[in-house]
Amino acid sequence: MPAEGAPSSRPAAIRLIDAYGSLGGVVKAGLRYHYAQDAQQFVPARKLPTVLGDAQEHSAMYRERFLALRKALWQSSGNPTYVDSAVEKIASEGSKMPKIRVKGQGNTVGGMGGMMERISINTDVEGICVEEPPKSEDQSLLDPRPNERIVITAVENLPGNPGVKFVFGLLSRASEGALHIEDVHENVRLDFSQCQPSAELIVADASFVLLKGEMSALGDGVFHVFEMMMPPRVSRKFCDPTVDIFGSTARDRQLGNHTGLLEISEIGQPGLESAEDLMVVVMGEVHLDDEETFDKLSDILFGFERMAQPPPAVYVFMGNFTRKPVNLKSAKSVREYRACWARLSEELDRFPKTMANSQLVFVPGPEDPAGVGGLLPIPPLGDHLTQGIAKKFKGVHMCSNPVRIRMDLGGQVVEEEDGSLSNKADFMAFRSPDVCRKLYNNCIVRQLESADAARKEDRQRATNREFFRAISRQGHLCPVSQETQPVVWGLDHILQLYSPPNAVFICDHSVTPHEELLDDDIILCSTGEFKRSLTDDQGFPFYVYRPFAPDYRYCVERSNKNVMHPHSALVMYRNRGGHLLQNEDIMSRILVAAGIRPSDTVLEMGPGTGNMTVKLSELANHVVAMEVNEGLAKEVEQRAEMQGASNMEVVTGDFKRLALPHFDVVIANLPYHLATGFLLKLMGHPFRTGIIMLQHEFGKKLLADPGEKIYSRLSLNMRMFFKAERICKVPGRAFFPQPQTTSVIIRLTPRVPAPKVDFEEWDAMVRIAFFRKNQDVFKMFKRLTVLNMLEHNYKMWCSINRVPTSTLCFRDYCLEALDQCNLTFKKARRMDYHHFERLLRAFHNKGIYFVNFATAPSRPSRESFVPSFAEEGYKFYDPEEEDDFLSKVEGPESSDDESRADDRLQRLAMKTVACRMFAVEKLHSELCEFDVPSLSVRLYVKKLPEETQCICAYLPLEGARASAEVRPSGSPAVHG
């Protein structure tokens, strides 16, 4: 919790420690510090680091790492504790007294050893025993005893020194391939044939290790290793809080001109209650040339900007910033790379709150056009490649890879977990050039925890832990040899973790995303690629880190799922194509075009966050907002309560499943793929004005006139029912998230009076005509499939309405309707709605229906009822005209049991018939199938031998099947 502290004249600030700042960059790195053995402390280096260093810098690079880790080794407080053999020898010189332990007590009398063991012993004291110091061969690195104290022997003292010894040094490989251990003075060849390595740590070339072994008795200068492990982790508790090895000093007196640390901005953000609310957002490998990644990045910035609390103090974006490496020799490749940054610059203009309160740090990747020869650290991107985005925005900074960021609270202090007070916290961001894979490819130890795991997931998880532990124990972000990953010798201190930061964020392709390791007082996190496959979806992972809590949270953005960050109550669904209108000018034009009256009821489809809804409530009598997104619907309700708008009603649900209420004006900003369904639903609803937001290409098709190339069936339907006009064009930047296309606003006014046509009939006819809209209409209606369908419907209509069929060939009979309207040689794309309206009327006058022939109005005729089936040789009896119909059906009674059973079955069928009955006397085909929609009956008539015939009738509505009847030849069979 924040503690009260004395006010400080130095403001709270964020500082960047850059690798190349001291060479003239914008962000200064400061002087390099090295460890002075004589003074036993870090002191400023005598000269600035250089990129093209000499051989002395190569040896100094490993020497500085060795001395820093050895100092941490002496200061480690775990079990066992390590001491220098030289210091131990000096401290115990002149005293050969063993340690004294009192029986029944755990503490030794001479607990500190050496000079502290010169004590006088009272011989009268009972219960005192002499405890001999443990021998080296009885001690173990892997399984230490309680209060173990291990003496470390220098490598130069190994030759000629018999017995088991403990050694600390650097593993190096000689030219002949043999491994050696070396320190600042000497190196000794190693033999690992008897080695028992630690199973939880990974060891490779150029690693610093602790060894237990013995020099060969043959005098060949070989050290036989028995046990091996890495040194204990460097802890901040034992590091000098006033200085860091790379120059990120903490005290004011050390922030002079020679260090040049950039004090970027004050972090006393308005609305920030305490330092614990400070947030840092870290993203790995953000591809600016990927559309989906760019959209997600905009979503996250928008989500944090609209939070009640201030946006994150720092955004860290790690490269590579393009999916493909940039070829600096190709002008096209460079132009495309610069275009990505130009687009990002335009996008950042949409977030003024973020740019005023946040710092955006860009860390280049190994494939960005910044590094040379794959060397680490990677210099920052230049202004000529980033379109000067760092100069345009004060809060944008191009930094090296890695970069260290320090947040200094000035006078405010925060209580840490151990009870101490602190006013600073720092973290590092490192885009790894696949260091994890390189570390494992050069691994010396093969008995790893990951090798014993059975499942692939367990092996990967163990690999991640081993990689993080290697970085933590080695105190270096790239613990591999120079042959594996070259490093600029003079800038190796930037990669060191002395003193350790609070958190390290690493982006490495070989490490699983959202993998963390909490190692005492340091957090190591794997950000992963920003666009990475998670299960079946494309994932967009990033970290939200609170340096003064301390707390970190892993946030996952999933593609085509919720696209807002977890801190926001607003959740949008990308798979539904939601886009929020943010432009105030466009909203004003919509309100003017709608012509809302004080007595109107307005239906708003897709209110979003309620920006338009609030304005509508001030103009209309009643506003109904229909939203499918529950999160957005709740936000609209909250805004209505805050505005005190009692005339607003929010309906949550899909319009396709809900009935539209009564309204006078409708304003719709729907996902583009739902626009057609909504327009069709509006055709049967009375209203005065409709304002619809549509995709620009879709709007052009909607407003197309007859004769235009894009004129379509949709254009015809809109002209039939509405008068449509274009209001204005809306660019993509007016929305959030920004769509990939331009939009258009269209005003719809229903035609008065409304056309009196059956829409299903209309649509079926129009579909046939527009099957080939550039061909003559008569060709569409003389297709065999169309003629068969229309003839079937025509005969059914004639049968139901007792109208005689035409004696003409049906093909000629159908085309007569086109001739009557003078549309035979007309093309569909040149016909307006009144042409089709006249054509539909002509078809209906001839009894030709497309869909609803069963419900068509009947046309009684003066001629006798002759069903169309008579042409095929069928004879029908109408029970209304034939008085002796039942007697003909029943026929004479028979004496045999089979006939009586058939009669009973037939009479039962007669009693259950609830509709018009027909009798078929003669059959000319083997199997006939008739559909009678008005009766909901399908008739199956099959011709049997001449003496009998079988007729089966199915009743689809009842789900029942009528009985099969066997009748003598010449007797009609009845079905219903």
LINBEL-V333773 format. One record per backbone hydrogen bond with DSSP energy under -0.5 kcal/mol. NH is the residue of the N-H (numbers start at 1). CO is the residue of the C=O. Records with the same first field share a line. If there is no record, write none. Layout:
BEGIN
NH: CO + CO
END
This chain:
BEGIN
3: 413
13: 408
14: 265
15: 406
16: 262
17: 404
18: 16
23: 20
24: 21
25: 20 + 21
28: 26 + 260
33: 245
34: 43
36: 34 + 41
37: 35
40: 36
41: 36
43: 34
45: 32
53: 51
57: 54
58: 54
59: 55
60: 56
61: 57
62: 58
63: 59
64: 60
65: 61
66: 62
67: 63
68: 64
69: 65
70: 66
71: 67
72: 68
73: 69
74: 70
75: 71
76: 72 + 73
81: 148
82: 73
83: 150
85: 152
88: 84
89: 85
90: 86
91: 87
92: 88
93: 90
95: 92
99: 131
101: 129
102: 107
103: 127
105: 102
109: 100
110: 100
111: 108 + 109
113: 110
116: 113
117: 114
118: 115
119: 117
122: 120
123: 121
125: 122
129: 101
131: 99
132: 130
138: 135
139: 135 + 136
148: 145
150: 81
152: 83 + 150
153: 151 + 166
157: 154
158: 155
159: 155
161: 158
162: 160
165: 213
166: 151
167: 211
168: 153
169: 209
170: 182
171: 207
172: 170 + 180
174: 172 + 178
177: 174
180: 172
181: 188
182: 170
183: 186
188: 181
189: 221
190: 179
191: 223
195: 192
196: 226
197: 195
198: 228
201: 198
205: 442
206: 171
207: 204
209: 169
210: 229
211: 167
212: 227
213: 165
214: 224
215: 163
216: 222
219: 216
223: 189
224: 214 + 222
225: 191 + 223
226: 212
227: 212
228: 196
229: 210
231: 208
234: 472
238: 235
239: 236
241: 239
243: 240
245: 498
247: 244
249: 247
250: 242
251: 242
254: 251
255: 252
256: 254
259: 256
260: 256
262: 16
263: 261
264: 14 + 262
269: 267
272: 269
273: 271
277: 274
278: 275
280: 545
281: 314
282: 543
283: 316
285: 319
286: 318
287: 285
288: 286 + 321
289: 321
290: 287
291: 289
294: 290
295: 291
296: 292
297: 293
298: 294
299: 295
300: 296
301: 297
302: 298
303: 299
304: 300
305: 301
306: 302
307: 304
313: 279
314: 279
315: 359
316: 281
317: 315 + 361
318: 283 + 316
319: 363
326: 367
328: 326
330: 327
331: 329
334: 330
335: 331
336: 332
337: 333
338: 334
339: 335
340: 336
341: 337
342: 338
343: 339
344: 340
345: 341
346: 342
347: 343
348: 344
349: 345
350: 347
351: 348
355: 351
356: 352
357: 353
358: 354
359: 313
360: 395
361: 315 + 359
362: 397
363: 317 + 361
364: 362 + 399
368: 365
370: 368
371: 368
375: 372
376: 486
377: 401
378: 401
385: 382
386: 382
388: 383
389: 386
391: 388
392: 388
393: 389
396: 393
397: 360
399: 362 + 397
401: 378
402: 400 + 429
403: 429
404: 17
405: 427
406: 15
407: 425
408: 13 + 406
409: 407 + 423
411: 409
412: 409
413: 3
414: 422
415: 1
416: 420
419: 416
422: 414
425: 407
427: 405
428: 503
429: 403
430: 505
432: 430 + 507
434: 432
438: 434
439: 435
440: 436
441: 437
442: 438
443: 440
444: 203
445: 203
448: 446
449: 199
452: 448 + 449
453: 449
459: 455
460: 456
461: 457
462: 458
463: 459
464: 460
465: 461
466: 462
467: 463
468: 464
469: 465
470: 466
471: 467
472: 468
473: 469
474: 470
475: 471
476: 471
477: 495
480: 478
485: 481
488: 376
489: 487
490: 50
491: 488
492: 489
494: 491
495: 492
496: 493
497: 475
502: 426
503: 426
504: 523
505: 428
506: 504 + 525
507: 430
508: 506
511: 508
514: 526
515: 512 + 526
517: 524
519: 517 + 522
520: 518
521: 519
522: 519
523: 502
524: 517
525: 504 + 523
526: 515
527: 506 + 525
528: 506
530: 284 + 285
531: 285
532: 530 + 539
534: 537
537: 534
539: 532 + 537
540: 557
541: 529
542: 555
543: 282
544: 553
545: 280 + 543
546: 551
547: 545
549: 546
550: 546
551: 546
553: 544
555: 542 + 553
557: 540 + 555
558: 556 + 562
559: 538
561: 558
563: 572
568: 565
574: 561 + 572
576: 573
577: 574
578: 573
580: 736
582: 734
583: 734
587: 583
588: 584
589: 585
590: 586
591: 587
592: 588
593: 589
594: 590
595: 591
596: 591
600: 597
602: 600 + 622
603: 665
604: 602 + 624
605: 603 + 667
606: 604 + 626
610: 607
614: 610
615: 611
616: 612
617: 613
618: 614 + 615
619: 615 + 616
620: 616
621: 600
622: 600
623: 647
624: 602
625: 623 + 649
626: 604 + 624
627: 625 + 651
630: 628
633: 629
634: 630
635: 631
636: 632
637: 633
638: 634
639: 635
640: 636
641: 637
642: 638
643: 639
644: 640
645: 640
646: 644
648: 645
649: 623
651: 625 + 649
652: 650
653: 627 + 651
657: 654
658: 654
664: 601
665: 601
666: 689
667: 603
668: 691
669: 605
674: 671
675: 672
678: 674
679: 675
680: 676
681: 677
682: 678
683: 679
684: 681
685: 682
688: 664
689: 664
690: 748
691: 666
692: 690 + 746
693: 668
694: 692 + 744
696: 742
699: 695
700: 696
701: 697
702: 698
703: 699
704: 701
707: 829
708: 705
711: 708
716: 712
717: 713
718: 714
719: 715
720: 716
721: 717
722: 718
723: 749
724: 722
725: 747
727: 745
728: 745
730: 743
734: 731
735: 732
736: 580
743: 730
744: 694
745: 728
746: 692
747: 725
748: 690
749: 723
751: 721
757: 755
759: 757
762: 758
763: 759
764: 760
765: 761
766: 762
767: 763
768: 764
769: 765
770: 766
771: 768
772: 769
773: 770
775: 772
777: 826
778: 824
779: 776
780: 776 + 777
781: 777
782: 778
783: 780
787: 783
788: 784
789: 785
790: 786
791: 787
792: 788
793: 789
794: 790
795: 791
796: 792
797: 793
798: 794
799: 795
800: 796
801: 797
802: 798
803: 798
813: 809
814: 810
815: 811
816: 812
817: 813 + 814
818: 814
819: 815
820: 816
821: 817
822: 819
823: 818
824: 818
826: 823
828: 775
829: 773
830: 827
831: 828
835: 832
836: 832
837: 833
838: 834
839: 835
840: 836
841: 837
842: 838
843: 839
844: 840
845: 841
846: 842 + 843
847: 844
848: 843
849: 847
853: 851
856: 853
866: 864
870: 867
871: 868
872: 869
873: 870
874: 869
877: 919
879: 877 + 917
881: 878
882: 878
883: 881
885: 882
888: 884
889: 885
890: 886
891: 887
900: 896
901: 897
902: 898
903: 899
904: 900
905: 901
906: 902
907: 903
908: 904
909: 905
910: 906
911: 907
912: 908
913: 909 + 910
918: 975
920: 973
921: 875 + 919
928: 941
930: 939
932: 937
935: 932
936: 932 + 933
937: 932
938: 954
939: 930
940: 952
941: 928 + 939
942: 940 + 950
943: 926
948: 945
949: 967
950: 942
951: 965
952: 940
954: 938
955: 960
956: 936 + 954
957: 936
959: 955
960: 955
962: 953
965: 951
967: 949 + 965
969: 947
971: 968
973: 920
975: 918
END
